[in-house]
Amino acid sequence: SAIRSWSEAWSRKDMGGYFAAYAKDFNGGKTRKAWEQERRERITSKRSITIKISGLKISVNGNKATAQFRQEYKADSLSVSSGKRLDLVRSGGNWVIVKESTGS
């Protein structure tokens, strides 16, 4: 359900819900504030966003989980299909993303 909530918030451009899916110490390659600003600009500038997830496989080990899936991202005229991996941890009863990687 954490993965579904994350993708639905992204599709709706619900920035509060989208950012809530990530751990407070999530490292997007820059400071959290700079990462949030870049994501907000990139997401809210699109007329529409559609995220489809298929082949979801989740493995859980205690308070850690890994989700691997195929992600189809469509925004305006851009359409990208790629493999995605999210590493999550349980925090306060919720699963939050601590690492995100995209591959083929």
C-alpha positions in Angstrom: 0.0 0.0 0.0 3.0 2.4 0.6 4.0 2.0 -3.1 0.5 2.6 -4.3 0.1 5.7 -2.1 3.4 7.0 -3.4 2.6 6.5 -7.0 -1.0 7.9 -6.6 0.3 11.0 -4.8 2.8 11.5 -7.6 0.1 11.1 -10.3 -2.1 13.6 -8.5 0.8 16.0 -8.0 0.0 15.9 -4.3 3.4 17.1 -3.1 2.6 16.6 0.6 1.7 13.0 0.1 4.6 12.4 -2.3 7.2 13.8 0.1 5.6 12.0 3.0 6.5 8.7 1.2 10.2 9.4 1.7 12.2 9.1 4.9 13.1 12.4 6.5 16.8 11.6 5.8 16.2 10.5 2.2 19.3 11.4 0.1 18.3 12.3 -3.4 21.9 13.2 -4.2 21.6 16.7 -2.6 20.2 18.3 0.5 16.6 17.4 1.3 15.5 21.0 0.7 17.2 21.2 -2.7 15.8 17.7 -3.7 12.3 18.7 -2.7 12.5 22.0 -4.6 13.7 20.2 -7.7 11.0 17.5 -7.5 8.3 20.1 -6.8 9.3 22.1 -9.9 9.6 19.0 -12.1 6.3 17.5 -11.0 4.1 20.6 -10.8 5.2 21.9 -14.2 3.6 18.9 -15.9 0.0 19.1 -17.2 -0.6 15.5 -16.3 1.3 12.6 -14.9 0.4 8.9 -15.1 2.4 6.3 -13.2 1.7 2.6 -13.8 3.4 -0.1 -11.8 3.6 -3.7 -12.9 5.4 -6.9 -11.8 5.7 -5.6 -8.2 7.8 -7.9 -6.0 8.4 -7.0 -2.4 10.7 -8.7 0.1 10.5 -7.8 3.8 13.2 -8.4 6.3 12.2 -7.1 9.7 11.9 -3.3 9.5 13.4 -3.2 6.0 11.8 -3.9 2.7 12.7 -3.8 -1.0 10.2 -3.3 -3.8 11.2 -4.0 -7.4 8.8 -3.3 -10.3 8.4 -2.0 -13.8 7.3 1.7 -13.8 5.6 3.3 -16.8 5.8 7.1 -16.4 3.8 9.3 -18.7 3.9 13.1 -18.5 2.8 15.4 -21.2 4.6 14.1 -24.3 7.2 12.0 -22.4 6.7 8.3 -21.9 9.3 6.2 -20.2 9.2 2.5 -19.0 12.0 1.4 -16.7 12.8 -1.0 -13.9 12.7 0.6 -10.4 13.9 -0.4 -7.0 12.8 1.2 -3.8 14.4 0.4 -0.4 12.0 1.1 2.4 12.1 1.1 6.2 9.3 1.0 8.7 9.1 4.3 10.6 6.4 5.0 13.1 4.1 2.3 11.7 4.6 3.5 8.1 6.9 2.3 5.3 9.0 5.1 3.9 11.5 5.2 1.0 15.2 5.5 2.0 16.7 4.8 -1.4 15.4 4.9 -5.0 17.2 3.5 -8.0 16.2 3.1 -11.7 17.6 0.6 -14.1 16.5 -1.2 -17.3 
